[in-house]
Amino acid sequence: MRRSAFAPVSRTTALFVEFIRSTPLLIQVYVLFYVAPLYSLTMSALTAGTIGIAVHYACYVSEVYRAELNGVARGQWKVSCALSLSPWHTYRGVILPQAIRPVIPALGNYLVAMFKDTPVLSAITVVELMQQAKSLGSETFRYLEPITMTGIFFLIISVTFASSVRHLERRVRLP
């Protein structure tokens, strides 16, 4: 939408994306969970957290895609037009295959970052992994073991995600 030729759509989208990217995830989640009910928009903590993380990272990812689409050589667009390809065929057959490969590393980074940002949701009472470890530690007064296990779990999942992204990069690499 930010690449739209219709200025009101493009500007509104740009304003929204920049607003979301310029404010902390924690504040966005707080607003969804604690402020939205003041305007009759009530949701569970998990729903608010999921929407908050999804919108936050969608704005970052949209900028990655926009940059890559803008990075496709202008000649590719002109050739598609000269061949009378429809916009659908232009994107599907010419533009997207060139734009998708370079975004894979950035998308992998955001996948790992999104996973590591889930402890922010504990601020709105979502009992996620880190909150569970702290709760277990407060019951036994032994914080070292549960928090260490949580750190190891985050490490294993993050390394697995990163490895999977590298594998995907190799698979889609041009010969």
C-alpha positions in Angstrom: 0.0 0.0 0.0 2.9 2.3 0.6 3.9 1.9 -3.0 0.4 2.9 -4.2 0.1 5.6 -6.8 -2.9 6.9 -4.9 -1.3 9.5 -2.6 -3.8 9.3 0.3 -3.3 5.5 0.6 0.4 5.8 0.3 0.7 8.6 2.8 -1.7 7.1 5.3 0.2 3.8 5.1 3.6 5.6 5.5 2.3 7.5 8.5 1.0 4.3 10.2 4.2 2.3 9.4 6.5 5.0 10.7 4.3 5.5 13.8 4.5 1.8 14.7 8.2 1.5 13.9 8.9 4.6 16.0 7.2 3.5 19.2 8.2 0.6 21.5 6.5 -2.7 21.3 5.8 -2.5 25.0 3.8 0.7 24.7 1.9 -0.7 21.7 0.9 -3.8 23.7 -0.1 -1.6 26.7 -2.3 0.5 24.5 -4.0 -2.6 23.0 -4.6 -4.2 26.4 -5.2 -1.3 28.8 -6.3 1.7 26.7 -8.4 0.0 23.9 -11.0 -1.2 26.5 -11.7 2.5 27.3 -13.0 2.7 23.7 -15.0 -0.5 23.9 -12.4 -2.7 22.2 -11.8 -5.4 24.8 -9.6 -8.4 24.1 -7.7 -11.0 26.1 -4.1 -10.5 27.0 -3.0 -13.2 24.5 -5.0 -11.6 21.7 -3.7 -8.2 22.5 -0.1 -9.5 22.6 -0.5 -11.5 19.4 -2.0 -8.5 17.5 0.7 -6.2 19.0 3.6 -8.3 17.9 2.0 -9.1 14.6 1.4 -5.5 13.7 4.8 -4.4 15.0 6.8 -6.8 13.0 4.5 -6.6 9.9 5.5 -2.9 9.7 9.2 -3.8 9.7 8.7 -6.6 7.2 6.6 -4.4 4.9 9.5 -2.0 4.7 11.9 -4.8 3.8 9.6 -5.9 1.0 9.1 -2.3 -0.2 12.8 -1.8 -0.3 13.4 -5.0 -2.3 10.5 -4.2 -4.7 12.0 -0.7 -5.2 15.4 -2.4 -5.8 14.3 -4.4 -8.8 15.8 -2.8 -11.9 13.6 -0.3 -13.6 14.3 -2.1 -16.9 12.4 -5.2 -15.6 9.3 -3.2 -15.1 9.6 -1.6 -18.6 10.2 -5.0 -20.3 7.1 -6.4 -18.6 5.2 -3.4 -19.9 6.6 -3.8 -23.4 5.6 -7.5 -23.4 2.1 -6.4 -22.4 2.2 -8.5 -19.2 -0.7 -7.9 -16.8 0.3 -6.5 -13.4 -0.4 -9.9 -11.9 1.9 -11.7 -14.4 4.5 -8.9 -14.0 4.7 -9.4 -10.2 4.3 -13.2 -10.2 6.7 -14.0 -13.1 9.2 -11.2 -13.2 9.4 -8.9 -10.1 8.7 -11.2 -7.1 11.2 -13.9 -8.1 13.9 -11.2 -8.1 12.7 -9.5 -4.9 12.1 -12.5 -2.7 15.6 -14.0 -2.6 17.3 -11.0 -1.1 14.6 -10.6 1.7 15.1 -14.0 3.2 18.0 -13.1 5.5 16.1 -10.0 6.8 12.9 -12.0 7.3 14.9 -14.6 9.2 16.3 -11.9 11.5 12.8 -10.6 12.2 11.5 -14.2 12.9 14.2 -14.6 15.6 13.6 -11.1 17.0 9.9 -11.7 17.1 10.4 -14.9 19.1 12.8 -13.2 21.5 10.3 -10.3 22.0 7.6 -12.5 23.4 8.7 -11.9 27.1 7.4 -8.3 26.6 3.9 -9.8 26.7 4.4 -10.6 30.4 3.8 -6.9 31.0 0.1 -7.5 30.1 -0.3 -10.7 32.1 0.5 -13.2 29.3 2.2 -16.1 31.0 4.8 -16.9 28.4 8.0 -18.9 28.9 10.0 -16.2 30.8 7.1 -15.3 33.1 6.6 -19.0 33.8 10.3 -19.4 34.8 10.1 -16.3 37.1 6.9 -17.7 38.7 8.6 -21.1 39.2 11.6 -19.4 40.7 9.4 -17.4 43.1 7.7 -20.6 44.3 11.0 -22.3 45.1 13.2 -19.3 45.7 15.6 -20.8 43.1 15.7 -18.6 40.1 19.0 -19.9 38.6 17.7 -23.2 37.2 14.4 -22.1 35.6 15.8 -18.9 34.1 18.9 -20.8 32.8 16.7 -23.4 31.2 14.6 -20.6 29.7 17.7 -19.0 28.2 18.8 -22.4 26.8 15.4 -22.9 25.3 15.4 -19.5 23.7 18.9 -20.2 22.4 18.0 -23.6 20.9 14.9 -22.2 19.2 16.7 -19.1 17.9 19.6 -21.1 16.5 17.2 -23.6 14.9 15.3 -20.7 13.3 18.5 -19.1 12.1 19.8 -22.4 10.7 16.5 -23.1 8.9 16.7 -19.6 7.3 20.3 -20.3 6.2 19.2 -23.6 4.7 16.3 -21.8 2.9 18.8 -19.2 1.6 21.0 -21.9 0.1 18.0 -23.6 -1.5 16.8 -20.5 -3.3 20.2 -19.3 -4.3 20.8 -19.0 -8.0 23.2 -21.4 -9.6 
